[in-house]
Amino acid sequence: MNKYNGLITAIYVLSAVLILWLFLFSANPGEHDRTYEDSFRDNYKIYAVPHPDDLEFAGEDVPLENFDIMERFDRELLVNTYWQSQTMLFFKRANKWFPVIEPILESNEIPNDFKYLAIIESGLMNVVSPAGARGFWQFLAPTGREFGLEISSDVDERYHVEKATEAACKYLHDAYEEFGSWTLAAAAFNMGKSALKRQMANQKVESYYDLRLNEETARFVFRLLAVKHIFSNPQEMGFYFREKDLYQPLEYDVIEVDSAINDLPQFALDIGINYNLLREYNPWLRKYSLSNENNKTYKIKIPEKLKE
């Protein structure tokens, strides 16, 4: 009988605990819900993003008075304002890479606004697209070679920020010469000059803002405009950071190599670093060796003062 008495006692205890739990947490669920909902309303707010009265890209006015232009800009402004983690990373990386990109744009007489193109193409990262475009400027291999980049099994200068930026400048200069508009040059960078020219002829218009294009190119310039506006007004758009929060430009020396390097990991160890750091400074090196069959002179970056 004792074991049955113990079982009955356990059942009574469990029943009492269950009743107490129901009383404490379920006796008045509506009151708990109301408290939660009041707290949510008091503490969580999403604001519509204010628009500028006027906007321009590379000195060319944006027709914000047209409702469809305003709505397309508004979409990209909302996406880039409220995707806070990504846009904050844009600010951090831009501090590291804009000092590299801006002088190259200037020396090639390309408007400074095109530095934002590298942000929307790649987020200032050496990424690879599903179509195989690579690097900050997202060149496909044939286009990269056309504009002077070396692309081989062990060297891919689409990952060389300075050289890829030079190639981007050549492309944009050619597109501007062809279309007479920096906005159209930006669109051509995304979809190709031939495809853009074909759409302009089919639709019988000469402005990017009058064209009906594929989804990616239709959003492309508006993404540029949104990022430019946020970067021009960071605190107004809700982005606060200190100088120490931003990524810093690489400080480096250069060594010149005019022969093959059969073992890049060993080469890195011999100069006092490792292969990973060698690739961080020189992402255009793509393998464990540099064949250099044509005895070119390559400039390899190494951490500053290491050369001494």
C-alpha positions in Angstrom: 0.0 0.0 0.0 2.8 2.4 0.7 3.9 2.7 -2.9 0.3 3.5 -3.9 0.0 6.1 -1.1 3.3 7.7 -2.5 1.9 7.7 -6.0 -1.3 9.4 -4.9 0.7 12.0 -2.9 2.8 12.7 -6.0 -0.3 13.1 -8.1 -1.7 15.6 -5.5 1.6 17.6 -5.5 1.8 17.7 -9.3 -1.8 18.8 -9.5 -1.2 21.6 -7.0 1.8 22.8 -9.0 -0.2 22.8 -12.2 -3.0 24.8 -10.6 -0.6 27.3 -9.2 1.1 27.7 -12.6 -2.2 28.2 -14.3 -3.2 30.8 -11.7 0.0 32.7 -12.0 0.5 32.7 -15.7 -2.8 31.9 -17.3 -5.4 33.3 -14.9 -5.6 36.6 -16.8 -3.8 36.2 -20.2 -5.5 39.3 -21.5 -3.8 41.5 -19.0 -0.4 40.1 -19.8 -1.1 40.6 -23.5 -2.1 44.2 -23.0 1.0 44.9 -20.9 3.2 43.4 -23.7 1.4 45.3 -26.4 1.6 48.6 -24.6 5.3 48.1 -24.0 5.8 47.3 -27.7 4.0 50.4 -28.8 5.8 52.6 -26.3 9.3 51.4 -27.2 9.3 50.4 -30.9 8.9 52.9 -33.7 9.7 52.9 -37.4 9.8 56.2 -39.1 9.3 57.0 -42.8 12.6 58.4 -44.1 12.7 62.1 -45.0 13.6 62.9 -48.6 15.9 65.6 -49.8 14.2 68.4 -51.8 16.6 67.9 -54.7 19.2 65.4 -55.7 21.9 65.0 -58.3 24.4 62.4 -59.4 27.7 63.5 -60.9 26.3 66.9 -61.5 23.1 65.6 -63.3 19.8 66.4 -61.7 17.4 63.7 -60.6 13.7 64.4 -61.5 12.3 63.8 -58.0 9.2 65.7 -59.0 8.1 62.6 -60.9 6.1 60.2 -58.7 7.7 57.0 -60.0 11.3 58.5 -59.6 10.5 59.5 -56.0 9.0 56.1 -55.2 12.0 54.2 -56.7 14.4 56.4 -54.7 12.3 56.0 -51.6 12.6 52.2 -51.8 16.3 52.2 -51.9 16.6 54.8 -49.2 14.4 52.7 -46.9 16.3 49.5 -47.7 19.8 51.1 -47.1 18.7 53.1 -44.0 17.0 50.2 -42.2 19.5 47.5 -43.2 21.6 49.1 -40.5 24.3 46.5 -40.1 25.1 46.4 -43.8 25.2 50.2 -44.2 27.3 50.6 -41.1 29.8 48.2 -42.6 29.8 50.3 -45.7 30.9 53.3 -43.6 33.6 51.3 -41.9 35.0 49.9 -45.2 34.7 53.2 -47.0 37.1 54.8 -44.5 39.6 52.1 -45.5 39.1 52.1 -49.3 37.9 55.5 -50.4 41.3 57.0 -49.9 42.5 54.5 -52.4 39.7 54.9 -54.9 39.1 58.7 -54.8 42.5 59.8 -56.2 42.3 57.3 -59.0 38.8 58.6 -60.0 40.1 62.2 -59.9 43.2 61.5 -61.9 41.0 59.9 -64.6 38.5 62.8 -64.5 35.7 60.5 -63.3 33.2 62.2 -60.9 33.8 61.4 -57.3 30.2 60.1 -57.0 31.3 56.9 -58.7 33.1 55.8 -55.5 29.6 54.7 -54.4 29.4 52.4 -57.4 32.0 50.2 -55.8 29.8 50.0 -52.7 26.6 48.9 -54.4 28.5 46.5 -56.7 30.4 44.7 -54.0 30.0 46.3 -50.6 33.8 47.1 -51.0 34.6 43.4 -50.7 36.3 41.0 -53.2 33.1 39.1 -53.8 32.1 36.7 -56.6 28.7 37.0 -58.3 26.6 34.1 -59.5 27.6 35.1 -63.1 31.3 35.0 -62.2 31.9 38.8 -61.9 34.7 39.5 -59.3 36.3 42.1 -57.2 35.2 45.5 -55.9 34.0 46.6 -59.4 32.5 43.2 -60.4 34.2 42.7 -63.8 33.5 39.6 -65.8 36.6 38.1 -67.2 36.2 39.2 -70.9 35.5 42.8 -69.8 38.3 42.9 -67.4 40.8 41.7 -70.0 39.3 44.2 -72.5 40.2 47.0 -70.1 43.7 45.9 -69.3 43.5 43.5 -66.4 45.6 40.4 -66.2 43.4 37.3 -65.5 45.1 34.0 -65.4 45.2 30.8 -63.3 47.5 32.4 -60.7 46.9 36.2 -61.1 43.5 37.9 -61.2 43.8 41.7 -61.2 40.0 42.1 -60.8 41.0 41.6 -57.1 43.7 44.3 -57.4 41.8 47.4 -56.1 44.0 50.0 -57.7 44.2 48.3 -61.1 40.5 47.3 -61.1 39.6 51.0 -60.3 41.7 52.1 -63.2 39.9 49.7 -65.5 36.5 50.9 -64.1 37.6 54.5 -65.0 38.4 53.5 -68.5 35.0 51.8 -68.9 33.1 54.7 -67.4 35.0 57.2 -69.6 34.2 55.2 -72.7 30.5 54.9 -71.7 30.3 58.7 -71.0 31.8 59.4 -74.4 29.2 57.2 -76.0 26.1 58.3 -74.1 26.9 61.8 -73.0 25.6 61.2 -69.5 27.2 60.0 -66.3 23.9 58.5 -65.2 23.7 56.4 -68.4 27.3 55.5 -67.9 26.5 54.1 -64.5 23.6 52.1 -66.0 25.8 50.8 -68.7 28.4 49.7 -66.1 25.6 47.4 -64.7 23.9 46.1 -67.9 26.5 46.7 -70.6 26.7 49.4 -73.2 25.2 47.4 -76.1 22.2 46.3 -74.1 21.6 49.8 -72.8 21.9 51.3 -76.3 19.4 48.7 -77.6 16.9 49.5 -75.0 17.2 53.3 -75.6 16.6 52.7 -79.3 13.6 50.4 -78.7 12.0 52.8 -76.3 12.9 55.9 -78.2 14.1 57.8 -75.1 17.5 59.2 -74.1 17.3 59.5 -70.3 17.9 56.7 -67.8 14.9 58.0 -65.8 12.6 57.4 -68.8 13.7 53.9 -69.5 12.0 50.7 -68.4 14.8 48.3 -67.7 15.4 44.9 -66.0 14.9 44.9 -62.3 18.6 45.1 -61.4 19.5 48.0 -63.7 16.2 49.8 -62.9 17.3 49.8 -59.2 21.0 50.4 -59.8 21.2 54.1 -60.1 18.7 54.6 -57.3 20.8 52.5 -55.0 23.7 54.8 -55.9 21.6 57.8 -55.1 20.5 56.3 -51.8 24.0 55.4 -50.6 25.3 58.8 -51.7 22.5 60.6 -49.7 23.2 58.5 -46.6 26.9 59.0 -46.8 26.4 62.8 -47.3 24.1 63.0 -44.2 25.0 60.1 -41.8 23.7 61.5 -38.6 20.5 62.9 -40.2 20.0 59.3 -41.4 20.7 57.8 -38.0 24.3 56.6 -38.4 26.7 57.5 -35.6 30.2 56.3 -35.2 33.6 57.5 -34.0 36.8 57.6 -36.0 38.1 54.6 -34.0 35.1 52.6 -35.1 36.1 52.8 -38.7 38.5 50.4 -40.6 41.8 52.1 -41.3 43.7 52.2 -44.6 46.4 49.6 -45.1 49.9 50.9 -44.4 52.4 49.0 -46.5 55.6 48.9 -48.4 56.2 47.4 -51.8 58.7 44.9 -53.0 59.1 44.2 -56.7 59.3 40.7 -58.1 60.4 40.0 -61.7 60.7 36.2 -61.6 58.6 33.2 -60.6 57.8 32.4 -57.0 57.3 28.6 -56.7 56.1 28.6 -53.1 54.2 31.7 -51.9 53.6 30.4 -48.4 57.4 29.9 -47.9 58.0 33.3 -49.6 55.7 34.9 -47.0 57.4 33.1 -44.1 60.8 34.2 -45.4 59.8 37.9 -45.3 58.3 37.6 -41.8 54.6 37.1 -42.4 52.3 34.2 -43.4 50.4 33.3 -46.6 47.1 34.5 -45.1 48.5 38.0 -44.5 50.3 38.0 -47.9 46.9 37.4 -49.5 45.2 40.0 -47.4 47.6 42.6 -48.8 47.6 41.1 -52.3 44.3 39.4 -53.0 45.1 39.3 -56.7 47.5 36.4 -56.0 45.2 33.4 -56.5 47.3 30.3 -55.9 50.2 29.0 -53.9 52.7 30.0 -56.6 53.3 32.8 -59.1 54.5 31.4 -62.4 55.4 34.7 -64.0 56.1 33.1 -67.3 56.6 36.4 -69.1 59.0 37.8 -66.4 56.7 40.7 -65.6 57.5 43.0 -62.7 54.9 42.6 -60.0 54.5 44.9 -57.1 53.7 43.0 -53.9 52.5 44.8 -50.9 53.9 43.9 -47.5 53.1 45.4 -44.0 54.8 48.7 -43.5 58.4 48.6 -42.0 58.7 44.9 -42.6 60.9 45.7 -45.6 63.5 47.2 -43.2 
